Amino acid sequence: MSDSIKFFDEEKIESQTYNEFAGEVWKRLSSIDVNKHTEKKGKFTYLSWCWAWTTLQENYPASNYECLPTEYHEGESGKTATVWIDLTVSGDKYDITRRMWLPVLNYQNKPVVNPDAMDIQNARMRCLVKAMAMFGLGSYIYSGEDLPNVAPEYQKKYNDRQLEAFNKAFQQKDGVRLFRLEQAYGNDVFGSLRVTIEASDGKSKTAKREEMDALVDSYSATLDEYVILINDATADGKDVADLMAELPEDIPEAMDYVINRLTSDAKVEFVKH
C-alpha cells in the first residue's frame, strides 16, 4: 500500500507502554459488532467460538490459549465440573494473559451432572469465548446491550456513496480507481473502508484485504518510479520533458502524488512543463 496509509505505526508500537497496549486491545475488540455471529439457545445468547477466535487472530495473530485441568466437584447426585482457560493476547511488544473459568452447564445454565468428554469440550469453548470477552470481544452481550460502544477511532468514517465506490472498484480489480479513492478520501476514511472487506472467493478476510492492498501498491509503485526518474534527471541537469509527458495528466490524484514526492528543484522543472 502507498506510504500515505500506515495501519501499523512502528514508532508508536516501539514507544507503547503495557497499559496503552491493553487499552488498545480493549477499544479495538469491544468496538466490533458480533451480532451476526450469535445464536439464541433458550434464554441465552451465544457467540460462535470459531468466529470469535478467527476475529481475534485477524487482529492479534500471535494470540493463543491453554486449557487448564478440569476441576471436579462431588455432589449428592454426582460430580459436576468447572473448566479453566488461560488466554494470552499478544502484540508486537507485549503479551496479556487473563484466566477465565466456567462451570460445565447445559443450555438452561444448569450444572451438568457427571459430564462426559463432549460436555467438557463444549464448556471449554464457551469459556474461551468468555475469556475473549474479558479482552472486549462481545463483552456488550454479557452486559445486556444490543450493540457495542464503539471507540471513536473505530467508528464508521465513510458514507454509503464512498462504500459503493470502494466496493465497485475492488470488485473490478481497478487499482487506479482504488488509488484515486485512497488519495481523495484520506487515511481515516480509506482505512475504515478497507476494514469492511469480507472473506470471499475461497479467500480469507485478511487475504482479500491484502489483494486490495496489492492493487493500490501496483499503481503507486509505478508513480514512485517516475518520481525517482524525475528527481534523478533533475539532479543530473537533464531535461525531464519526456518523463513529464508520460505522466497521467487526466488523473489529478496521481499528479498530486508525484508532485508531493519531488525534490524542490524537480518541482521547479515540473512547473515549467
C-alpha positions, -999 to +999 in steps of 0.1 A: +000+000+000+012+035-007+031+052+021+003+076+027-015+050+048+001+032+077-022+008+095+006-002+120+028+027+132+062+011+141+073+041+161+041+040+181+045+003+188+080+009+200+071+036+224+038+020+235+035+011+272+019-021+285-012-002+297-015+015+264-014-018+246-040-032+270-062-002+263-058-006+225-068-042+227-099-034+247-110-005+225-104-024+193-121-057+203-150-041+222-159-020+192-166-050+170-203-058+163-207-095+168-245-097+164-244-116+131-224-144+147-246-151+177-272-177+183-301-179+208-304-211+228-331-209+254-329-176+272-293-170+264-272-156+236-241-175+225-213-162+203-197-186+178-163-196+193-149-203+158-158-168+145-146-152+177-112-170+176-109-161+139-116-124+146-090-124+175-064-140+152-071-114+125-064-086+150-037-102+171-024-133+152+001-144+178-025-149+205-030-183+220-049-201+248-043-230+272-069-254+286-061-259+323-070-291+342-107-295+348-118-291+383-144-317+396-168-312+425-185-340+444-222-336+450-251-356+463-264-365+428-229-370+413-199-349+400-201-315+384-171-297+369-155-264+362-132-257+332-104-231+332-088-213+303-057-191+301-060-167+272-030-147+260-034-118+236-001-110+220+011-078+202+045-070+188+059-060+221+036-072+249+016-102+260-015-100+282-028-132+298-062-135+316-077-165+332-113-174+329-134-203+344-168-217+336-190-244+352-200-271+328-236-261+321-264-271+299-284-246+278-306-238+307-275-227+325-278-256+350-248-277+360-243-309+341-241-339+365-213-364+356-203-345+324-188-365+296-159-355+273-182-336+249-197-317+278-162-307+289-152-297+253-182-276+248-177-259+281-141-251+272-151-234+240-178-214+258-151-205+284-128-194+256-154-170+243-160-157+278-122-151+281-122-132+248-150-110+263-126-101+291-105-085+264-135-068+249-147-091+221-185-095+226-184-080+261-215-060+255-235-092+252-227-101+288-238-066+299-272-070+282-265-044+255-277-047+219-248-030+202-211-023+211-200+010+224-176+018+195-145+037+203-141+069+182-111+056+163-131+025+152-164+043+143-177+043+108-160+071+089-175+067+054-208+073+038-228+050+016-216+066-016-180+061-006-186+025+003-204+018-030-175+034-050-149+014-030-167-019-034-172-013-072-135-005-077-124-035-057-148-059-075-135-047-108-099-051-096-093-015-106-061-005-089-061+030-105-096+037-092-087+024-058-056+046-057-077+076-066-102+069-039-073+064-014-059+098-023-093+115-024-108+101+008-077+103+030-062+079+055-091+076+080-119+070+055-100+047+032-086+027+062-122+024+075-134+012+041-106-014+039-118-030+071-152-037+055-137-062+031-150-097+040-139-132+031-150-143-004-139-164-034-124-190-011-101-164+004-099-152+040-108-117+050-071-110+055-062-124+021-088-103+004-076-071+021-040-079+010-053-084-025-068-049-024-035-035-010-016-051-038-038-034-064-032+000-049+005-007-044+009-017-080-002+016-093+015+037-066+048+018-073+046+029-110+042+065-099+071+061-075+093+050-104+085+083-122+093+103-090+127+086-088+135+091-125+124+128-125+143+136-093+175+118-106+172+135-140+168+169-124+198+163-102+219+154-132+208+185-151+189+165-177+157+175-195+126+159-179+101+169-206+097+134-219+092+119-184+066+146-176+047+138-208+043+102-197+025+112-165-013+107-164-024+143-165-060+132-166-057+117-131-052+147-108-047+125-077-017+108-095-002+142-104-006+154-069+010+122-056+040+127-079+044+164-072+044+159-034+073+135-037+095+155-059+126+174-047+124+212-047+144+215-079+123+189-096+091+207-086+105+238-104+111+218-135+077+202-132+060+236-131+079+247-162+064+219-182 
